[in-house]
């Protein structure tokens, strides 16, 4: 299947290159650049599995892009398990010993205390399901990759991941379809293409205040903190809501299921066009057209089973557990060999 797709892709690109060379030689370079930067993932199937704790790619691009907009913190897997001690999920991992290779980097954005992920932007309905288009300057990195959680120690933090999805969230909808809520998936939501992520394999219980709820009309437009329901109302909204989380693979695409688009259109009178999703290479802005959306997608340096340089942020702080581990590993002071003789 991949060979066939590659052959078709090569043929199309060859024709696109050939025709302008004959008619418009002066535009050849610009056309080649455009071709290099579109649909770079056309022949790439989604990752069959993603283990956020056993990273096999380099996240150096994330480290470089996000450093000016927040703080990187080096932590252990045990730190995450302690933060997420309540609830269940397939991402659970624990170990009794942590070496340098087990340390992870999480990122904390420079935001106000009342900020929440997925609270500034817009939901677009696409052929990959519900896509979050963010107004946050770091949105292209942190909302389509990795997981968020509200850490008791650090506040909202993000753990990088290498599998792309339109949004990594779980959903709730009230029985009357008047209100829609979502909250980021934590690292306990482990991606497996065979099972996806549903309420059957991910039962983590977020704090009620972590949820973002809006009414159906607000859901159809630009979402800002001012349009989000007050956190004091979340308890009642959660109790009257049903879980509808469903992230799965269809036709080699990760689909983010969520609210029934037909019901939203009925409730609001707003029509959602099912826009086609296209991909560009690198850290570019998301381009929203009338019938399609072009989003940037990372091309990670993968280990392919071999040792490689994973990289790290230029500046970061260490968690207390890491500092304790470092102190434990330091050699104890011992007397000189000839002392007391």
RORO-233439 format. One line per 5 residues: number of its first residue (from 1); their letters; for each residue x, y, z negated of C-alpha. Coordinates in Angstrom, 2 decimals, decimal comma, m for minus. Example, Ala and Ser with C-alpha at 12.3 -4.5 7.8 and 13.67 -1.06 7.14 Angstrom:
BEGIN
1 = as = 12,30:m4,50:m7,80 | 13,67:m1,06:m7,14
This chain:
BEGIN
1 = xxxxx = 0,00:0,00:0,00 | 2,78:2,42:m0,96 | 4,68:1,66:2,28 | 1,58:2,47:4,30 | 1,04:5,76:2,44
6 = xxxxx = 4,70:6,69:2,85 | 4,53:5,94:6,59 | 1,42:8,12:7,01 | 2,97:10,89:4,95 | 6,19:10,80:6,97
11 = xxxxx = 4,27:10,93:10,25 | 2,23:13,95:9,13 | 5,30:15,81:7,91 | 7,19:15,01:11,13 | 4,38:16,45:13,25
16 = xxxxx = 4,07:19,53:11,03 | 7,79:20,17:11,38 | 7,97:19,47:15,10 | 5,14:21,74:16,24 | 6,30:24,96:14,55
21 = xxxxx = 9,87:24,36:15,74 | 8,64:24,53:19,33 | 6,24:27,44:18,90 | 7,68:29,49:16,05 | 11,36:28,73:15,40
26 = xxxxx = 11,69:31,71:13,05 | 9,20:30,16:10,59 | 10,88:26,76:10,38 | 12,63:27,33:7,04 | 9,54:28,67:5,28
31 = xxxxx = 7,42:25,78:6,57 | 9,97:23,22:5,40 | 9,95:24,81:1,96 | 6,16:24,62:1,78 | 6,18:20,95:2,81
36 = xxxxx = 8,76:20,12:0,14 | 6,55:21,65:m2,53 | 3,11:20,13:m1,80 | 1,60:16,79:m2,69 | 4,83:15,53:m4,23
41 = xxxxx = 2,89:12,84:m6,12 | 0,88:11,56:m3,16 | 2,47:8,11:m3,31 | 2,97:7,87:m7,09 | 0,60:5,71:m9,11
46 = xxxxx = m0,01:6,74:m12,75 | 2,27:5,32:m15,43 | 0,91:1,96:m16,55 | 1,93:2,74:m20,11 | 3,33:5,69:m22,02
51 = xxxxx = 5,06:5,31:m25,37 | 5,52:8,78:m26,80 | 7,93:7,46:m29,43 | 10,15:5,50:m27,05 | 10,92:8,21:m24,53
56 = xxxxx = 12,63:7,09:m21,31 | 12,76:10,43:m19,50 | 14,56:13,74:m19,91 | 12,41:16,56:m21,27 | 15,10:19,18:m20,67
61 = xxxxx = 12,80:21,24:m18,44 | 10,26:21,45:m21,29 | 13,00:22,41:m23,76 | 14,24:25,21:m21,49 | 10,84:26,61:m20,50
66 = xxxxx = 9,21:26,55:m23,93 | 12,13:27,67:m26,12 | 11,49:31,44:m25,68 | 7,77:31,00:m26,52 | 8,05:29,02:m29,74
71 = xxxxx = 10,23:26,85:m31,94 | 11,52:23,31:m31,43 | 11,66:21,07:m34,50 | 13,56:17,79:m34,72 | 11,60:15,16:m36,64
76 = xxxxx = 11,43:11,41:m37,22 | 8,70:9,02:m36,19 | 7,96:8,63:m39,87 | 7,21:12,37:m40,08 | 4,50:11,94:m37,44
81 = xxxxx = 3,05:8,85:m39,12 | 2,76:10,76:m42,38 | 1,02:13,68:m40,66 | m1,43:11,28:m38,97 | m1,96:8,87:m41,84
86 = xxxxx = m5,77:9,07:m41,55 | m7,63:7,33:m38,75 | m6,71:4,72:m36,18 | m5,29:4,55:m32,68 | m3,11:2,51:m30,36
91 = xxxxx = m0,20:4,91:m30,71 | 0,56:3,86:m34,29 | 4,25:3,17:m34,87 | 6,33:2,74:m38,00 | 9,84:1,65:m38,77
96 = xxxxx = 11,94:1,44:m41,89 | 15,08:2,97:m40,41 | 15,66:5,94:m38,16 | 18,86:6,55:m36,25 | 19,76:9,43:m33,94
101 = xxxxx = 17,96:7,81:m31,01 | 14,76:7,71:m33,06 | 14,64:11,46:m33,61 | 12,06:13,39:m31,62 | 11,49:17,04:m30,79
106 = xxxxx = 8,15:18,74:m31,29 | 7,28:22,30:m30,29 | 5,40:24,94:m32,24 | 4,13:27,96:m30,24 | 4,35:31,55:m31,42
111 = xxxxx = 0,64:32,06:m32,15 | m1,66:33,42:m34,83 | m2,74:31,20:m37,72 | m6,31:30,81:m36,42 | m5,21:29,71:m32,92
116 = xxxxx = m6,20:26,30:m31,50 | m5,06:24,41:m28,39 | m7,45:24,38:m25,43 | m9,18:27,56:m26,59 | m8,04:30,05:m23,92
121 = xxxxx = m8,78:29,04:m20,34 | m11,40:27,38:m18,19 | m12,73:23,92:m17,39 | m12,81:23,05:m13,68 | m14,56:19,99:m12,29
126 = xxxxx = m12,34:18,09:m9,82 | m11,88:14,75:m8,10 | m9,77:13,86:m11,17 | m12,51:14,79:m13,63 | m12,39:17,77:m15,99
131 = xxxxx = m9,22:19,84:m15,56 | m8,17:22,42:m18,14 | m6,71:25,56:m16,55 | m5,03:27,49:m19,34 | m4,57:31,19:m19,98
136 = xxxxx = m1,66:30,42:m22,32 | 1,71:31,10:m20,73 | 2,90:27,57:m21,60 | m0,28:25,87:m20,40 | 1,14:23,98:m17,40
141 = xxxxx = 3,53:22,10:m19,67 | 1,58:21,39:m22,83 | m2,00:20,69:m21,74 | m1,39:18,16:m18,98 | 1,39:16,30:m20,80
146 = xxxxx = 1,95:15,07:m24,35 | m0,17:15,34:m27,50 | m1,09:18,01:m30,04 | m1,88:17,72:m33,73 | m2,42:20,07:m36,65
151 = xxxxx = 0,53:19,28:m38,91 | 0,15:20,03:m42,65 | 3,80:21,14:m42,63 | 4,06:23,16:m39,40 | 0,56:23,94:m38,10
156 = xxxxx = m0,33:23,09:m34,49 | 2,58:21,30:m32,80 | 3,07:19,52:m29,49 | 4,96:16,29:m28,76 | 6,14:16,03:m25,12
161 = xxxxx = 4,92:13,21:m22,88 | 5,68:12,19:m19,31 | 2,27:11,01:m18,04 | 0,18:13,69:m16,32 | m3,58:13,98:m16,87
166 = xxxxx = m6,08:16,80:m16,18 | m6,43:17,20:m19,98 | m5,56:15,07:m23,01 | m8,67:15,68:m25,14 | m11,56:13,84:m26,73
171 = xxxxx = m15,10:15,10:m26,26 | m18,37:15,49:m28,14 | m21,76:16,65:m26,85 | m24,82:17,40:m29,00 | m27,94:15,33:m28,38
176 = xxxxx = m29,77:18,24:m26,74 | m26,73:19,01:m24,50 | m26,70:22,57:m25,84 | m23,18:22,39:m27,26 | m19,95:20,81:m26,04
181 = xxxxx = m16,86:20,22:m28,14 | m13,32:19,02:m27,57 | m10,12:18,51:m29,55 | m6,57:17,51:m28,49 | m5,58:13,86:m28,61
186 = xxxxx = m2,88:13,13:m31,19 | 0,14:10,82:m30,66 | m2,06:7,97:m31,90 | m3,74:8,04:m28,49 | m1,39:5,78:m26,56
191 = xxxxx = m1,86:5,69:m22,79 | m2,38:2,29:m21,15 | m3,78:2,23:m17,63 | m5,56:m1,10:m18,21 | m7,63:0,17:m21,13
196 = xxxxx = m7,49:3,96:m20,77 | m8,36:6,04:m23,83 | m11,87:5,65:m25,19 | m13,69:5,73:m28,51 | m13,10:1,96:m28,74
201 = xxxxx = m9,30:2,21:m28,94 | m8,86:5,69:m30,44 | m10,64:6,49:m33,69 | m8,53:9,20:m35,21 | m10,55:11,64:m37,33
206 = xxxxx = m9,54:15,25:m36,80 | m10,28:17,92:m39,34 | m13,62:19,53:m38,56 | m11,95:22,92:m38,12 | m9,68:21,51:m35,37
211 = xxxxx = m12,57:21,16:m32,93 | m13,49:23,74:m30,29 | m17,25:24,03:m29,71 | m19,03:26,26:m27,20 | m22,57:26,45:m25,88
216 = xxxxx = m23,31:25,07:m22,42 | m23,37:28,48:m20,76 | m20,00:29,47:m22,22 | m18,57:26,15:m21,05 | m19,17:27,11:m17,41
221 = xxxxx = m17,04:30,28:m17,55 | m13,83:31,66:m18,99 | m13,35:30,43:m22,55 | m11,81:32,75:m25,13 | m11,57:32,52:m28,94
226 = xxxxx = m14,41:35,07:m29,13 | m16,74:32,68:m27,28 | m15,92:29,67:m29,46 | m18,30:28,75:m32,29 | m17,10:29,67:m35,76
231 = xxxxx = m15,30:26,80:m37,51 | m17,88:26,96:m40,31 | m20,48:25,66:m37,82 | m18,37:22,67:m36,72 | m19,56:20,33:m39,47
236 = xxxxx = m23,21:20,49:m38,36 | m22,26:20,32:m34,67 | m20,08:17,25:m35,20 | m22,84:15,44:m37,10 | m25,32:16,07:m34,28
241 = xxxxx = m22,86:15,08:m31,53 | m21,99:11,87:m29,71 | m18,44:10,90:m28,72 | m18,00:10,68:m24,94 | m14,22:10,30:m24,59
246 = xxxxx = m13,26:8,39:m21,44 | m9,85:8,75:m19,78 | m9,22:6,03:m17,19 | m7,61:5,13:m13,86 | m9,59:5,08:m10,61
251 = xxxxx = m8,00:4,77:m7,16 | m4,51:5,40:m8,57 | m5,64:8,59:m10,32 | m6,07:9,37:m14,00 | m9,63:10,60:m14,43
256 = xxxxx = m10,67:12,74:m17,40 | m14,28:11,89:m18,09 | m16,35:14,18:m20,29 | m19,65:16,06:m20,22 | m22,12:15,04:m17,52
261 = xxxxx = m21,68:17,71:m14,85 | m25,25:17,20:m13,60 | m26,71:17,85:m17,06 | m24,62:21,00:m17,46 | m25,84:22,27:m14,09
266 = xxxxx = m29,43:21,58:m15,10 | m29,02:23,37:m18,43 | m27,22:26,44:m17,09 | m28,18:26,78:m13,42 | m24,46:27,03:m12,63
271 = xxxxx = m23,16:24,75:m9,87 | m19,75:23,16:m10,19 | m17,95:22,39:m6,96 | m16,04:19,11:m7,14 | m12,68:20,60:m6,22
276 = xxxxx = m9,86:18,59:m4,73 | m6,72:18,45:m6,82 | m3,36:19,05:m5,14 | 0,09:19,04:m6,71 | 3,14:21,23:m6,36
281 = xxxxx = 6,69:20,65:m7,57 | 8,20:22,51:m10,50 | 6,90:25,02:m13,02 | 4,65:27,15:m10,82 | 1,32:28,79:m11,59
286 = xxxxx = m1,93:26,93:m11,04 | m3,66:28,16:m7,86 | m7,46:27,95:m7,89 | m9,16:28,04:m4,49 | m12,78:27,81:m3,49
291 = xxxxx = m12,57:24,09:m2,72 | m9,26:22,98:m4,19 | m6,82:23,57:m7,03 | m3,03:23,26:m6,78 | m1,33:22,42:m10,06
296 = xxxxx = 2,39:22,00:m10,85 | 3,65:18,56:m11,76 | 6,99:17,59:m13,28 | 9,42:15,24:m11,57 | 11,19:13,72:m14,55
301 = xxxxx = 14,70:12,30:m14,66 | 13,91:8,71:m15,66 | 16,31:6,25:m17,22 | 15,30:3,23:m15,08 | 16,55:0,95:m17,82
306 = xxxxx = 19,95:2,60:m18,07 | 21,45:4,96:m20,61 | 21,18:8,60:m19,58 | 21,42:12,08:m21,04 | 18,05:12,88:m22,58
311 = xxxxx = 19,00:16,45:m23,39 | 17,86:18,65:m26,27 | 16,84:22,25:m27,00 | 19,59:24,82:m27,43 | 18,14:25,81:m30,80
316 = xxxxx = 15,99:23,77:m33,17 | 15,37:23,19:m36,84 | 15,51:19,82:m38,59 | 12,74:18,31:m40,68 | 13,44:17,58:m44,33
321 = xxxxx = 13,55:13,84:m43,60 | 16,27:14,31:m41,02 | 18,28:16,48:m43,39 | 17,98:13,77:m46,05 | 19,07:11,10:m43,57
326 = xxxxx = 22,10:13,19:m42,62 | 23,05:13,61:m46,28 | 22,72:9,84:m46,84 | 25,03:9,10:m43,92 | 27,77:11,44:m45,10
331 = xxxxx = 30,71:9,48:m46,61 | 31,01:9,76:m50,37 | 34,04:11,42:m51,86 | 36,54:8,74:m52,90 | 39,74:9,23:m54,89
336 = xxxxx = 43,07:9,16:m53,06 | 44,62:5,66:m52,76 | 47,36:6,27:m55,39 | 45,20:8,09:m57,93 | 45,20:6,88:m61,57
341 = x = 48,15:4,60:m61,00
